[in-house]
Amino acid sequence: MALLEFPTTFLGILIYLIGLVVLWVIISIPVYFAGKAVTKGKSGMGTAMGATLGGGIVYFIVYAIVSLFLGAVIGDTARAFALLLGILAWLAVYRAAFDTSWPKAIAIVVLAWIIFIILDFVLYSAFGVGFPKFFLF
């Protein structure tokens, strides 16, 4: 059995894509509330969804490119640099999307994680379900 299997039928692909969109919306909710709090209500759900999608894509691209090219030069240590540069790029997307400063972009990310953890706890306590455990700690 493969670790990750993609659907091969039209219905399977459709359900997969709908699931990704639903997940994207759900993951954007904590970013929305954090953005509202930090920008004093100047951001919306569209901004949060754009930042969530754009940030993830930019992070992946920066991480992959830095790991690939710097990895050929300095080896496995390149992953640490790739992680750092990817996070900085993700923050840059949040900074641009929410039209704010670097400290406020960091505040949005930290507050979104806090809201995400609280939301996960509430969902698990109330319904016995939660988000997949993908935390680094």
C-alpha positions as CSV (number, residue, x, y, z in Angstrom):
1,M,0.0,0.0,0.0
2,A,1.4,3.4,-1.0
3,L,1.8,6.1,1.6
4,L,-0.3,8.5,-0.4
5,E,-2.7,7.4,-3.1
6,F,-4.4,9.8,-5.5
7,P,-7.9,9.1,-6.9
8,T,-8.1,7.9,-10.5
9,T,-11.8,8.3,-11.2
10,F,-13.6,11.5,-12.0
11,L,-15.7,11.3,-8.9
12,G,-12.7,10.5,-6.8
13,I,-10.8,13.5,-8.2
14,L,-13.8,15.8,-7.7
15,I,-14.2,14.7,-4.1
16,Y,-10.4,15.1,-3.5
17,L,-10.5,18.7,-4.9
18,I,-13.6,19.6,-2.9
19,G,-11.8,18.3,0.2
20,L,-8.8,20.5,-0.5
21,V,-10.9,23.6,-0.9
22,V,-12.8,22.8,2.3
23,L,-9.5,22.2,4.1
24,W,-8.2,25.5,2.7
25,V,-11.2,27.4,4.0
26,I,-11.0,25.7,7.4
27,I,-7.2,26.5,7.7
28,S,-7.9,30.1,6.7
29,I,-10.3,30.7,9.6
30,P,-7.6,31.2,12.3
31,V,-5.7,33.4,9.9
32,Y,-8.8,35.4,9.3
33,F,-9.4,36.0,13.0
34,A,-5.7,36.8,13.6
35,G,-5.7,39.2,10.7
36,K,-8.8,40.9,12.0
37,A,-7.3,41.3,15.5
38,V,-3.9,42.5,14.3
39,T,-5.0,44.9,11.6
40,K,-7.9,46.2,13.7
41,G,-10.6,44.8,11.4
42,K,-9.1,45.9,8.0
43,S,-8.7,42.4,6.6
44,G,-11.2,40.0,5.3
45,M,-11.7,36.3,4.7
46,G,-10.5,36.7,1.1
47,T,-7.2,38.2,2.3
48,A,-6.8,35.4,4.8
49,M,-7.4,32.7,2.1
50,G,-5.0,34.4,-0.3
51,A,-2.4,34.7,2.4
52,T,-2.9,31.0,3.4
53,L,-2.7,29.7,-0.2
54,G,0.0,32.1,-1.4
55,G,2.1,31.6,1.8
56,G,2.1,27.8,1.4
57,I,3.0,27.9,-2.3
58,V,5.8,30.4,-1.8
59,Y,7.1,28.5,1.2
60,F,7.2,25.2,-0.8
61,I,8.9,26.9,-3.8
62,V,11.6,28.6,-1.7
63,Y,12.2,25.5,0.4
64,A,12.5,23.2,-2.6
65,I,14.8,25.6,-4.6
66,V,17.1,26.4,-1.7
67,S,17.3,22.7,-0.6
68,L,18.0,21.6,-4.1
69,F,20.7,24.2,-5.1
70,L,22.2,24.9,-1.7
71,G,22.1,21.2,-0.8
72,A,24.4,20.4,-3.7
73,V,26.9,22.8,-2.2
74,I,26.7,22.4,1.6
75,G,24.8,19.1,2.0
76,D,22.1,18.3,4.5
77,T,22.6,21.6,6.4
78,A,20.9,23.3,3.5
79,R,17.6,22.1,4.9
80,A,17.9,24.4,7.9
81,F,18.6,27.4,5.6
82,A,15.8,26.4,3.3
83,L,13.4,26.2,6.3
84,L,14.5,29.6,7.6
85,L,14.2,31.2,4.1
86,G,10.9,29.5,3.5
87,I,9.5,30.9,6.7
88,L,10.7,34.4,5.9
89,A,9.2,34.1,2.4
90,W,5.9,32.9,4.0
91,L,6.0,35.9,6.4
92,A,6.7,38.2,3.4
93,V,3.5,36.9,1.8
94,Y,1.5,37.6,5.0
95,R,3.1,41.0,5.2
96,A,2.1,41.9,1.7
97,A,-1.4,40.3,1.9
98,F,-2.3,42.1,5.1
99,D,-0.4,45.3,4.1
100,T,1.3,45.4,7.4
101,S,4.8,45.5,9.1
102,W,7.1,42.6,9.8
103,P,6.2,42.5,13.5
104,K,2.5,42.5,12.7
105,A,2.9,39.8,10.2
106,I,4.7,37.7,12.8
107,A,1.9,38.5,15.3
108,I,-0.7,37.3,12.7
109,V,1.1,34.0,12.4
110,V,1.6,33.5,16.1
111,L,-2.0,34.4,16.9
112,A,-3.3,32.2,14.1
113,W,-1.4,29.3,15.6
114,I,-2.8,30.0,19.0
115,I,-6.4,30.2,17.6
116,F,-5.7,27.0,15.6
117,I,-4.6,25.1,18.7
118,I,-7.6,26.3,20.7
119,L,-10.0,25.4,17.9
120,D,-8.4,22.0,17.6
121,F,-8.8,21.5,21.4
122,V,-12.5,22.6,21.3
123,L,-13.3,20.4,18.3
124,Y,-11.7,17.4,20.0
125,S,-13.3,18.0,23.3
126,A,-16.8,18.6,21.9
127,F,-16.9,16.1,19.0
128,G,-13.9,13.8,19.4
129,V,-12.4,15.0,16.1
130,G,-9.6,17.4,15.4
131,F,-7.1,18.5,12.9
132,P,-4.4,16.1,11.8
133,K,-1.3,16.3,14.0
134,F,1.3,18.0,11.8
135,F,2.9,20.2,14.4
136,L,6.7,20.3,14.6
137,F,6.6,19.7,18.4
